[in-house]
């Protein structure tokens, strides 16, 4: 009886391992995940700048920043879905301009918590087109003045600026998916300017950025 039980247990274990290998093999061979609920992580770079300075004498140049976070792909069918994301995203700009009748030069780096909620159109297993609104919350801001000729009044004005912390944005782009690897490209812009109190004297602007990321989905 013991020998029979041992043989039966051995056969059961062998069958279970064989079945697991088949399942794993099937999963390895699968390339179309459009109908699957999936979670992913990603990271990359932003190339950001600003626009719509409301008449300020304000010359801005783009700067690089990092972007990293996660996303959730929620299928509403094979070809459409919703993709919410949660990202830490650095934006900002380099700028020169005129304030209090004097030239200024500085670099502003802003760190946001970005929460886009994107509509996903999936025409093929390799391409997903995305677009939708985004909520951004300002976590941190760092200003670096790059000229020895900046005045105390200019520095004080920038430090005391009442910036908008809650911003509504729009973003669109596409993901290229190679099994579980995702390469994403985005473009986004604020629909509200940075001026929180409506009377700020420092440059008033809206963020605009391009984003390139690489990620992995589970």
C-alpha positions as CSV (number, residue, x, y, z in Angstrom):
1,X,0.0,0.0,0.0
2,X,2.8,2.4,0.9
3,X,4.5,1.7,-2.5
4,X,1.2,2.4,-4.3
5,X,0.8,5.7,-2.4
6,X,4.4,6.7,-3.2
7,X,3.9,5.9,-6.9
8,X,0.6,7.8,-7.0
9,X,2.2,10.8,-5.2
10,X,5.2,10.7,-7.6
11,X,2.9,10.6,-10.7
12,X,0.7,13.4,-9.2
13,X,3.8,15.6,-8.6
14,X,5.1,14.9,-12.1
15,X,1.7,15.7,-13.7
16,X,1.5,19.0,-11.7
17,X,4.9,20.1,-12.8
18,X,4.2,19.2,-16.4
19,X,1.0,21.2,-16.3
20,X,2.7,24.2,-14.7
21,X,5.4,24.1,-17.4
22,X,2.7,24.0,-20.1
23,X,0.9,27.0,-18.4
24,X,4.2,28.9,-18.1
25,X,5.0,28.1,-21.7
26,X,1.6,29.3,-22.9
27,X,2.1,32.5,-20.9
28,X,5.6,33.0,-22.4
29,X,4.3,32.6,-25.9
30,X,1.5,35.1,-25.3
31,X,1.9,38.5,-26.9
32,X,-1.6,40.0,-26.9
33,X,-2.5,41.3,-23.5
34,X,-5.2,43.8,-24.6
35,X,-8.0,42.0,-22.8
36,X,-6.0,41.6,-19.6
37,X,-6.0,43.7,-16.4
38,X,-2.3,44.7,-16.0
39,X,-0.2,46.7,-13.6
40,X,3.1,48.2,-14.6
41,X,6.1,50.4,-13.5
42,X,8.0,52.8,-15.7
43,X,10.6,55.5,-15.6
44,X,12.2,58.0,-18.0
45,X,12.7,61.7,-18.8
46,X,10.7,64.9,-19.3
47,X,11.8,67.7,-21.6
48,X,9.8,70.6,-20.2
49,X,9.3,74.2,-21.0
50,X,6.6,76.9,-20.4
51,X,4.3,78.9,-22.6
52,X,1.8,81.8,-22.3
53,X,3.7,84.2,-20.2
54,X,0.8,86.8,-20.3
55,X,2.9,89.6,-21.7
56,X,5.9,89.3,-19.4
57,X,9.3,89.9,-20.8
58,X,10.2,86.3,-20.4
59,X,12.6,84.1,-22.5
60,X,12.5,80.4,-21.5
61,X,14.5,77.4,-22.6
62,X,13.7,73.8,-22.1
63,X,15.2,71.6,-19.4
64,X,15.4,67.9,-18.6
65,X,13.8,66.2,-15.6
66,X,13.0,62.7,-14.4
67,X,9.6,60.9,-14.5
68,X,8.9,57.6,-12.6
69,X,5.9,55.8,-11.3
70,X,3.3,53.1,-12.1
71,X,0.2,52.5,-14.3
72,X,-2.9,50.3,-14.4
73,X,-4.3,49.0,-17.7
74,X,-8.1,48.4,-17.3
75,X,-9.7,46.8,-20.4
76,X,-13.2,47.7,-21.4
77,X,-13.0,45.3,-24.3
78,X,-10.2,44.1,-26.6
79,X,-9.8,47.5,-28.3
80,X,-10.6,50.1,-25.7
81,X,-9.7,50.7,-22.0
82,X,-8.8,53.1,-19.3
83,X,-5.2,53.7,-18.1
84,X,-4.8,55.6,-14.9
85,X,-1.2,56.5,-13.9
86,X,0.7,57.8,-10.9
87,X,4.0,59.6,-11.5
88,X,6.6,61.7,-9.8
89,X,7.5,64.2,-12.6
90,X,10.1,66.9,-12.7
91,X,9.3,69.9,-14.9
92,X,10.6,73.5,-15.1
93,X,12.6,75.7,-17.4
94,X,15.7,77.9,-17.7
95,X,14.9,81.6,-18.2
96,X,16.1,85.1,-18.6
97,X,13.8,88.1,-18.4
98,X,13.1,91.6,-17.1
99,X,11.7,92.2,-13.6
100,X,11.8,95.5,-11.6
101,X,13.5,97.0,-14.7
102,X,16.5,94.7,-14.3
103,X,17.6,91.6,-16.1
104,X,17.3,88.2,-14.3
105,X,18.6,84.7,-15.0
106,X,17.5,81.6,-13.2
107,X,16.5,77.9,-13.5
108,X,13.3,76.6,-11.9
109,X,12.8,72.9,-11.2
110,X,9.3,71.8,-10.1
111,X,8.4,68.3,-8.9
112,X,4.8,67.3,-9.4
113,X,2.6,64.3,-8.5
114,X,1.0,63.7,-11.8
115,X,-2.2,61.6,-12.0
116,X,-3.4,61.2,-15.6
117,X,-6.5,59.2,-16.4
118,X,-6.2,58.2,-20.0
119,X,-8.6,56.7,-22.5
120,X,-6.8,53.9,-24.3
121,X,-7.4,52.8,-27.9
122,X,-5.7,49.5,-28.8
123,X,-5.8,49.0,-32.6
124,X,-3.2,46.2,-32.4
125,X,-1.4,44.2,-29.7
126,X,1.7,46.3,-30.2
127,X,0.3,49.9,-30.2
128,X,-1.9,51.8,-27.7
129,X,-3.0,55.3,-28.3
130,X,-3.8,57.3,-25.2
131,X,-5.3,60.7,-24.4
132,X,-7.1,62.3,-21.4
133,X,-7.0,64.8,-18.5
134,X,-4.4,64.9,-15.8
135,X,-4.3,66.3,-12.3
136,X,-1.0,67.6,-11.1
137,X,0.0,68.6,-7.5
138,X,3.1,70.7,-6.9
139,X,5.3,68.9,-4.3
140,X,8.5,70.9,-4.4
141,X,10.0,73.9,-6.2
142,X,13.7,74.8,-6.5
143,X,14.9,78.1,-8.0
144,X,18.6,78.6,-8.8
145,X,19.7,82.2,-9.8
146,X,22.4,82.0,-12.4
147,X,23.5,85.6,-12.5
148,X,25.5,87.7,-10.0
149,X,23.4,90.7,-11.1
150,X,20.0,89.5,-9.7
151,X,18.7,92.0,-7.2
152,X,17.4,91.3,-3.7
153,X,13.9,92.4,-4.9
154,X,13.9,89.9,-7.7
155,X,15.0,87.0,-5.5
156,X,12.4,87.9,-2.9
157,X,9.6,88.2,-5.5
158,X,10.3,84.7,-6.9
159,X,10.5,83.1,-3.4
160,X,7.3,84.8,-2.3
161,X,5.4,83.9,-5.4
162,X,2.0,82.4,-4.7
163,X,2.1,79.4,-7.0
164,X,-0.8,77.3,-7.9
165,X,-0.4,73.8,-6.4
166,X,-3.4,72.1,-8.0
167,X,-3.3,72.2,-11.8
168,X,-5.5,70.6,-14.5
169,X,-3.6,69.4,-17.6
170,X,-4.2,67.5,-20.8
171,X,-1.9,64.8,-22.2
172,X,-1.8,62.4,-25.1
173,X,0.6,59.9,-26.6
174,X,1.2,56.3,-27.4
175,X,2.7,53.1,-26.0
176,X,4.6,50.5,-28.0
177,X,4.3,47.1,-26.3
178,X,6.6,44.2,-26.8
179,X,5.1,41.4,-24.7
180,X,5.6,42.8,-21.2
181,X,8.0,45.7,-22.1
182,X,6.3,49.1,-22.7
183,X,7.9,52.1,-24.4
184,X,5.8,55.2,-24.0
185,X,5.9,58.7,-25.4
186,X,3.7,61.6,-24.2
187,X,3.1,65.3,-24.7
188,X,1.2,67.4,-22.1
189,X,0.4,70.9,-21.2
190,X,-1.3,72.8,-18.4
191,X,-4.7,74.4,-19.0
192,X,-4.2,76.7,-16.0
193,X,-1.3,79.0,-15.4
194,X,1.0,78.9,-12.3
195,X,-0.4,82.1,-10.8
196,X,-2.2,81.1,-7.7
197,X,-3.5,84.5,-6.4
198,X,-4.0,86.4,-9.7
199,X,-1.8,89.3,-8.8
200,X,1.7,87.7,-8.8
201,X,4.4,89.9,-10.5
202,X,6.8,87.1,-11.3
203,X,6.5,85.3,-14.7
204,X,3.1,83.8,-15.3
205,X,3.2,80.6,-17.4
206,X,1.8,77.2,-18.1
207,X,3.9,74.0,-18.2
208,X,4.4,72.1,-21.4
209,X,6.4,68.9,-21.7
210,X,7.4,65.9,-23.7
211,X,8.0,62.6,-21.9
212,X,9.7,59.4,-22.9
213,X,9.6,56.3,-20.7
214,X,10.4,52.6,-20.6
215,X,8.5,50.2,-18.3
216,X,7.5,46.6,-17.5
217,X,4.0,45.3,-16.9
218,X,2.8,42.4,-14.8
